[in-house]
Amino acid sequence: MTWALTAPPQSKKPEKPYALIYGTVYGPNDRTVYGVKVYIRQSDQKKPRWELYSDHAGEFAQRVPAGHATYLVSADLKGYKPLNGKKLEAGPPVTVEIQNDERADISLHLK
């Protein structure tokens, strides 16, 4: 019986460079808001490419490809039920310019 020696598994491929869109959702009282659906899409596209939710601190983060691109970030409040029962409205989408592998910090403000 012959035993074949195998090479140890290679380390993971180097990670591709990326940019990060990091944001916080604020309510009309300037407090952070949990559980808001956030859409991120490239400005030249109609449909969102990413869908995520704000966490308990009202924050969200999404990796996007590095390189020059413009993104639109917006809140979607369909089906959202705030704890205080007051109806909220989404503000205008926020435009984010990415130049390379950078972090862009933004805020989404609800009305």
Backbone torsions as a table, in degrees:
resi	resn	phi	psi	omega
1	MET	NA	133.2	-179.2
2	THR	-109.4	133.9	177.7
3	TRP	-103.2	126.9	178.1
4	ALA	-93.4	133.1	176.2
5	LEU	-87.5	133.2	177.7
6	THR	-109.2	150.0	178.8
7	ALA	-71.3	148.0	177.4
8	PRO	-62.3	150.7	-178.8
9	PRO	-58.7	139.5	179.3
10	GLN	-70.5	150.4	177.0
11	SER	-66.0	161.3	-178.0
12	LYS	-58.0	153.4	175.8
13	LYS	-61.9	148.4	176.8
14	PRO	-61.7	139.9	-177.2
15	GLU	-69.7	139.3	177.7
16	LYS	-67.6	147.2	177.7
17	PRO	-65.6	148.9	-179.0
18	TYR	-146.7	161.3	171.9
19	ALA	-108.0	164.8	-178.4
20	LEU	-129.8	126.1	171.2
21	ILE	-99.9	116.0	-176.9
22	TYR	-119.1	127.7	-176.8
23	GLY	-143.1	169.1	177.3
24	THR	-132.7	137.1	177.7
25	VAL	-98.9	126.9	179.7
26	TYR	-116.8	142.2	175.2
27	GLY	-86.4	-179.6	-179.0
28	PRO	-62.4	-22.5	179.7
29	ASN	-92.2	12.6	-179.6
30	ASP	63.2	23.5	172.2
31	ARG	-102.1	151.7	-178.9
32	THR	-68.7	152.6	-176.1
33	VAL	-123.0	129.3	-178.9
34	TYR	-92.2	144.3	169.3
35	GLY	80.3	18.7	178.9
36	VAL	-87.2	131.8	177.3
37	LYS	-73.7	132.3	-178.9
38	VAL	-120.8	131.3	176.6
39	TYR	-109.1	139.5	174.6
40	ILE	-128.1	128.2	177.7
41	ARG	-140.8	156.9	173.6
42	GLN	-72.7	146.5	-173.1
43	SER	-63.4	-22.9	-179.6
44	ASP	-93.3	8.6	-179.7
45	GLN	-118.9	153.3	-178.8
46	LYS	-86.8	-42.3	-174.9
47	LYS	-93.6	145.0	177.3
48	PRO	-67.5	144.5	177.8
49	ARG	-92.2	-29.2	-179.8
50	TRP	-128.8	144.6	176.2
51	GLU	-133.7	125.5	179.6
52	LEU	-146.6	175.8	-177.1
53	TYR	-124.3	147.8	174.3
54	SER	-70.8	143.1	-178.0
55	ASP	-86.3	-169.4	-176.7
56	HIS	-64.5	-19.0	176.2
57	ALA	-95.9	6.0	-178.9
58	GLY	78.7	11.2	-173.6
59	GLU	-103.1	156.2	175.0
60	PHE	-147.5	157.4	178.2
61	ALA	-148.9	139.5	178.6
62	GLN	-140.2	129.5	172.9
63	ARG	-77.8	137.1	175.6
64	VAL	-129.7	158.2	-179.6
65	PRO	-59.6	141.8	176.1
66	ALA	-69.5	153.1	179.8
67	GLY	121.7	171.9	-176.7
68	HIS	-73.9	123.6	177.9
69	ALA	-162.0	154.8	176.0
70	THR	-116.7	131.0	-178.8
71	TYR	-120.9	151.4	172.3
72	LEU	-114.3	127.7	-178.7
73	VAL	-115.8	127.6	-177.6
74	SER	-141.2	157.8	177.2
75	ALA	-98.1	144.0	176.2
76	ASP	-121.0	117.0	-175.9
77	LEU	-103.8	10.9	176.9
78	LYS	-62.9	125.4	179.3
79	GLY	79.8	-1.0	179.7
80	TYR	-81.2	130.4	179.4
81	LYS	-119.8	105.1	179.4
82	PRO	-68.0	153.6	-178.1
83	LEU	-63.7	-34.5	-177.7
84	ASN	-84.3	-3.6	176.6
85	GLY	82.2	-6.0	179.3
86	LYS	-78.9	136.8	-179.7
87	LYS	-73.1	134.7	178.3
88	LEU	-111.0	152.6	175.7
89	GLU	-122.8	145.3	177.8
90	ALA	-76.7	143.0	174.1
91	GLY	-80.8	-175.9	179.5
92	PRO	-67.8	154.2	176.5
93	PRO	-61.3	150.0	178.8
94	VAL	-101.0	130.1	178.2
95	THR	-89.5	131.3	-179.1
96	VAL	-122.9	122.2	176.3
97	GLU	-97.5	121.3	176.0
98	ILE	-109.6	130.9	-179.0
99	GLN	-102.8	-35.0	-175.3
100	ASN	-155.1	-130.8	178.7
101	ASP	-102.8	76.4	-174.0
102	GLU	-126.1	172.5	175.5
103	ARG	-109.7	130.4	176.7
104	ALA	-114.3	122.1	179.3
105	ASP	-100.1	128.4	-177.9
106	ILE	-135.1	170.1	174.3
107	SER	-131.1	139.0	171.7
108	LEU	-109.3	124.9	-178.6
109	HIS	-110.2	126.0	177.5
110	LEU	-93.5	153.3	179.7
111	LYS	-105.7	NA	NA
